[in-house]
Amino acid sequence: WEFDEAVAARFFREARTHIPDYVDVVRSCLDAVAMHFGQDRLKTLRAVDVGCATGYTVLEMLKRGIGHVDGYDLSQSMLEVAEENLLSTGELISGLSYNLFLAHDALTLPPELGSESLDIAMANWTLHFIVEAEDRRRYLSGLFSALKPGGILLLTEKTDQDESTMNMYYDWKAAQGVGWEEIRTKKAQLVGVLETMPVSWYLDGLQRCGYQNVSILRAKFGFVTFVCYKPVDQKESLLSAKADPFVRWVNVESMAHEVVYDGSKDPKPYTLSAWGASSQKSTIEEVASDTASFGYVQSGEAVLSRKLASGRMMKHSLVEGMYFACPGKFHIEGGSGFISSVTNSPDLPLFVVGGPLEETDGEMVGRLPYIDGCTDTLLIPPVVKGAPCLNHLHFPPGVTQTQHTHPSGRTGMVLRGRGLCVTVDAETKREMSVSLEPGMIFCIPTDAQHAFETTVDSALDVVAFHPDSDFGPTPTDHPMVNRTMVGGVSASLLPSIQTASGR
């Protein structure tokens, strides 16, 4: 396989039909850059696109207002097309600058980069062509040296795929119009040319190179985008960093088995799990009778089965966008989604099925005001005060939330729209931004400082589970007793006639 003149001529078509979400990945990377540095600083920054191909990412960087961009590629044919593409859009990049360089060595960084000269390094769909693992790690270390303190690396790689993920990837390519003969031919051509590594190799390797806050920005069919940063203080070590204040997982349909969070040591204990029809974990079965479970169906059609006290088996069909609460034992399969649970719960919920979520003029605006222009709908309220609940949060376009914390953990899923979660380290006070994408499952630990933000052109909708509440009915404060009047006085104020609480 060679990136010759023929490939260069058709590259953009090949990229969009062989690389999942090619355009969206570049956009997400640039969103992360803008949020990390702030839009006002972009014109002062220097960036590199390693393996720039025909210049699409270089051009998009310049369109975003990044001051100077260097593009490197091993193919002269690719660079010639890139130059044509950039020259044809001169008006869009007026006042900004770029250089295109032919890289003569695939294993080392071009000397033009120098040391600590870059604010942004982009290396999308490139380093997986460095076959030897140690050479690849050395290249990542070189990028680390080239970044200024506080710089950002965006890296997208094809990673190891299990058979199910690989088949879904080939089906996706076929749906883009790629013929099966072309799929088989390209697969054979890339043997020994493109070598994949497991996701864990990158997470560990990037940390060992010195990068901080290594996280997954997005993933699809084994193509994973990583984002990480060079620490401002070179003495900082990621290996000693505390737990991530915003834990997230993507691609739940095929990677649900990776969604595991044990909050049993939390002041308000809870757990988080997921299921996906094409994942290694396609079902969830709760076997404890004292567990309060709350869930949401992200895609497809799911069947929730449970046995009544009478012994009768009930099956409930749930479609995309529906949510539920279930006391005790149950089994769910089909489609995909997530479940948050509280074990040993003294306040089991009623069995509730709701949704799909309501829309008004195409938007899922909440029924209750929240903060900073956001709104909330209490989808499943606490059965008594203090019990768990499930909420829908709506963030309009252009929202910047006030930094805040919660006295208990939060789990949930991004339903639609895009935005950021900006977290603040409790000790260093450094901010980290994580892009929010539809289908992402997340967990925010107790007292983790954070805020959600949206761009001016996208709202954001999230379903969120709370393991506790400070709201809800009590034995002496609920509608029935409050609105029972004796001689004009509410029964809630007459303890002598109130039924003794069994709690």
Long-range contacts (C-beta under 8 A, 24 or more apart in sequence): 1-186, 1-189, 1-190, 1-193, 1-194, 2-75, 3-53, 3-73, 3-74, 3-75, 3-77, 3-78, 4-75, 4-77, 5-77, 7-75, 7-77, 7-78, 8-53, 8-54, 8-75, 8-77, 8-78, 8-80, 8-81, 9-81, 11-53, 11-54, 11-78, 11-81, 12-54, 12-56, 15-53, 15-56, 15-125, 16-176, 17-173, 17-176, 17-177, 17-178, 18-173, 18-176, 18-178, 18-186, 19-125, 19-223, 20-169, 20-172, 20-220, 20-221, 20-223, 21-218, 21-220, 21-223, 24-218, 25-124, 25-156, 25-218, 25-223, 25-225, 26-56, 26-57, 26-60, 26-124, 27-60, 28-217, 28-218, 28-225, 28-435, 28-437, 29-122, 29-124, 29-154, 29-156, 29-217, 29-225, 29-227, 30-60, 30-61, 30-64, 31-418, 31-420, 31-435, 31-455, 32-152, 32-154, 32-217, 32-227, 32-433, 32-435, 33-64, 33-66, 33-120, 33-152, 33-154, 34-64, 35-420, 35-422, 35-433, 35-435, 35-453, 36-152, 36-229, 36-433, 37-119, 37-152, 39-65, 42-66, 42-67, 43-67, 43-96, 45-119, 45-120, 46-70, 46-117, 46-118, 46-119, 46-120, 47-118, 47-119, 47-120, 47-121, 47-122, 48-72, 48-113, 48-118, 48-120, 48-121, 48-122, 48-146, 49-122, 49-123, 49-124, 50-109, 50-121, 50-122, 50-123, 50-126, 50-127, 50-143, 51-123, 51-124, 51-125, 51-126, 51-127, 51-129, 52-78, 52-79, 52-82, 52-100, 53-78, 53-82, 54-78, 54-81, 54-82, 54-85, 55-81, 55-82, 55-83, 55-85, 55-86, 55-100, 56-85, 57-122, 57-124, 58-82, 58-86, 58-98, 58-100, 59-85, 59-86, 59-89, 59-92, 59-93, 61-120, 61-122, 62-86, 62-92, 62-93, 62-96, 62-98, 63-92, 63-93, 65-96, 66-96, 66-120, 67-96, 67-97, 68-96, 68-97, 68-98, 68-99, 69-96, 69-97, 69-98, 69-99, 70-98, 70-99, 70-100, 70-101, 70-112, 70-113, 71-98, 71-99, 71-100, 71-101, 72-100, 72-101, 72-102, 72-103, 72-110, 73-100, 73-102, 73-103, 74-102, 74-103, 74-104, 74-106, 76-102, 106-130, 107-135, 107-138, 107-139, 108-138, 108-139, 108-142, 109-139, 109-142, 109-143, 109-146, 113-146, 114-146, 115-145, 115-146, 116-145, 116-146, 116-147, 116-148, 116-149, 117-146, 117-148, 118-146, 118-147, 118-148, 118-151, 119-147, 119-148, 119-150, 119-151, 119-152, 120-151, 120-152, 120-154, 121-146, 121-147, 121-151, 121-152, 121-153, 121-154, 122-154, 123-153, 123-154, 123-155, 123-156, 124-154, 124-155, 124-156, 124-225, 125-156, 125-157, 125-158, 125-223, 127-155, 127-157, 128-157, 128-158, 128-194, 128-195, 128-196, 128-197, 129-193, 129-194, 130-195, 131-192, 131-193, 131-195, 133-197, 133-201, 136-197, 136-205, 137-205, 137-208, 137-209, 140-205, 140-206, 140-209, 141-209, 141-210, 144-209, 144-210, 144-211, 144-230, 147-230, 148-230, 149-230, 149-231, 149-232, 149-233, 149-234, 150-229, 150-230, 150-231, 150-232, 151-229, 151-230, 152-227, 152-228, 152-229, 152-230, 153-206, 153-211, 153-226, 153-227, 153-228, 153-229, 153-230, 154-217, 154-225, 154-226, 154-227, 155-202, 155-206, 155-225, 155-226, 155-227, 155-228, 156-223, 156-224, 156-225, 156-226, 157-196, 157-197, 157-202, 157-223, 157-224, 157-226, 158-194, 158-196, 158-222, 158-223, 159-196, 159-197, 159-198, 159-199, 159-202, 159-222, 159-223, 159-224, 160-196, 160-197, 160-198, 160-199, 160-222, 161-196, 161-221, 161-222, 162-280, 164-254, 164-278, 164-279, 164-280, 165-221, 165-222, 165-254, 165-278, 166-221, 166-222, 168-221, 168-254, 168-278, 169-221, 169-222, 172-221, 196-222, 199-224, 202-226, 207-238, 207-239, 210-234, 210-238, 211-238, 212-236, 212-238, 212-241, 213-238, 213-241, 213-244, 213-432, 214-238, 215-244, 215-248, 215-434, 216-248, 216-250, 217-434, 217-435, 218-250, 218-435, 218-437, 219-250, 219-251, 219-255, 220-250, 220-251, 221-251, 221-254, 227-435, 229-432, 232-430, 236-428, 242-425, 242-427, 243-445, 245-423, 245-424, 245-425, 245-426, 245-432, 245-444, 245-445, 245-448, 245-449, 245-450, 246-421, 246-423, 246-432, 246-434, 246-442, 246-443, 246-444, 246-448, 246-450, 247-442, 247-443, 247-444, 247-445, 248-434, 248-440, 248-441, 248-442, 248-443, 249-274, 249-440, 249-441, 249-442, 250-437, 250-439, 250-440, 250-441, 251-439, 252-276, 252-279, 252-298, 252-336, 252-337, 252-338, 252-413, 252-439, 252-441, 253-277, 253-278, 253-279, 253-298, 253-299, 253-336, 253-439, 254-278, 254-279, 255-279, 256-280, 256-281, 256-282, 256-336, 257-281, 259-338, 259-441, 261-411, 261-443, 263-409, 263-443, 263-445, 263-467, 264-343, 266-408, 266-409, 266-445, 266-446, 266-467, 267-407, 267-408, 267-446, 268-342, 268-407, 268-408, 268-409, 268-446, 268-467, 268-468, 269-342, 269-343, 269-467, 270-340, 270-341, 270-342, 270-388, 270-409, 270-411, 270-465, 270-467, 271-340, 271-341, 271-343, 272-338, 272-339, 272-340, 272-411, 272-441, 272-443, 273-338, 273-339, 273-341, 274-336, 274-337, 274-338, 274-339, 274-441, 275-332, 275-333, 275-336, 275-337, 275-338, 275-339, 276-336, 277-333, 277-334, 277-335, 277-336, 279-336, 282-333, 283-331, 283-332, 283-333, 284-331, 284-332, 284-333, 284-339, 285-330, 285-331, 285-332, 286-326, 286-328, 286-329, 286-330, 286-331, 286-341, 287-329, 288-328, 288-329, 288-343, 289-328, 289-329, 290-328, 290-343, 290-344, 290-345, 290-348, 291-327, 291-328, 291-329, 291-341, 291-342, 291-343, 291-344, 291-345, 292-325, 292-327, 292-341, 292-342, 292-345, 292-347, 292-348, 292-349, 292-387, 292-388, 293-325, 293-326, 293-327, 293-330, 293-339, 293-340, 293-341, 294-323, 294-324, 294-325, 294-326, 294-339, 294-340, 294-341, 294-349, 294-380, 294-388, 294-389, 294-390, 294-465, 295-323, 295-324, 295-325, 295-326, 295-332, 295-337, 295-338, 295-339, 295-340, 296-322, 296-323, 296-324, 296-337, 296-338, 296-390, 296-413, 296-463, 297-321, 297-322, 297-323, 297-335, 297-336, 297-337, 298-335, 298-336, 298-337, 298-338, 298-413, 298-439, 299-335, 299-336, 299-337, 299-439, 300-334, 300-335, 300-336, 301-334, 301-335, 302-332, 302-333, 302-334, 302-335, 302-336, 302-337, 303-332, 303-333, 303-334, 304-330, 304-331, 304-332, 304-353, 305-330, 305-331, 305-332, 306-330, 306-331, 306-351, 316-353, 318-353, 319-356, 320-356, 321-355, 321-356, 321-357, 321-415, 322-353, 322-354, 322-355, 322-356, 323-353, 323-354, 323-355, 323-357, 323-379, 323-380, 323-390, 323-463, 324-351, 324-352, 324-353, 324-354, 325-349, 325-350, 325-351, 325-352, 325-380, 325-390, 326-351, 327-351, 337-413, 338-411, 338-412, 338-413, 338-441, 340-388, 340-411, 340-465, 340-467, 342-388, 342-467, 345-387, 345-388, 347-382, 347-383, 347-384, 347-386, 347-387, 347-388, 348-383, 349-380, 349-383, 349-387, 349-388, 350-383, 352-380, 354-379, 354-380, 355-379, 357-392, 357-415, 357-461, 357-463, 363-394, 363-459, 364-392, 364-394, 364-415, 364-416, 364-461, 365-394, 366-392, 366-393, 366-394, 371-401, 371-402, 371-404, 372-399, 372-400, 372-401, 372-402, 373-399, 374-399, 374-401, 374-452, 379-463, 381-471, 381-472, 382-469, 382-471, 382-472, 383-472, 383-473, 384-472, 384-473, 384-474, 384-503, 385-469, 385-470, 385-471, 385-472, 385-473, 385-474, 385-477, 386-468, 386-469, 386-470, 386-472, 387-468, 387-469, 387-472, 388-465, 388-466, 388-467, 388-468, 388-469, 389-465, 389-466, 389-469, 389-471, 389-472, 390-463, 390-464, 390-465, 390-466, 391-463, 391-464, 391-465, 391-466, 392-461, 392-462, 392-463, 392-464, 393-461, 393-462, 393-463, 393-464, 394-459, 394-460, 394-461, 395-419, 395-452, 395-454, 395-459, 395-460, 395-461, 395-462, 396-454, 396-459, 397-454, 397-455, 397-456, 397-457, 397-458, 397-459, 398-454, 398-455, 398-456, 399-452, 399-453, 399-454, 399-460, 400-451, 400-453, 401-451, 401-452, 401-453, 402-451, 403-449, 403-450, 403-451, 404-449, 404-450, 404-451, 405-447, 405-448, 405-449, 405-450, 406-444, 406-446, 406-447, 406-448, 406-466, 407-446, 407-447, 408-446, 408-466, 408-467, 408-468, 409-443, 409-444, 409-445, 409-446, 409-467, 410-443, 410-444, 410-464, 410-465, 410-466, 411-441, 411-442, 411-443, 411-444, 411-464, 411-465, 412-441, 412-442, 412-462, 412-463, 412-464, 412-465, 413-439, 413-440, 413-441, 413-442, 413-462, 413-463, 414-438, 414-439, 414-440, 414-442, 414-460, 414-461, 414-462, 415-461, 415-462, 415-463, 416-460, 416-461, 417-454, 417-458, 417-459, 417-460, 417-461, 418-454, 418-455, 418-458, 418-460, 419-452, 419-453, 419-454, 419-455, 419-458, 419-460, 420-452, 420-453, 420-454, 421-450, 421-451, 421-452, 421-453, 422-450, 422-451, 422-452, 422-453, 423-448, 423-449, 423-450, 424-449, 424-450, 436-460, 436-462, 475-501, 475-503, 476-501
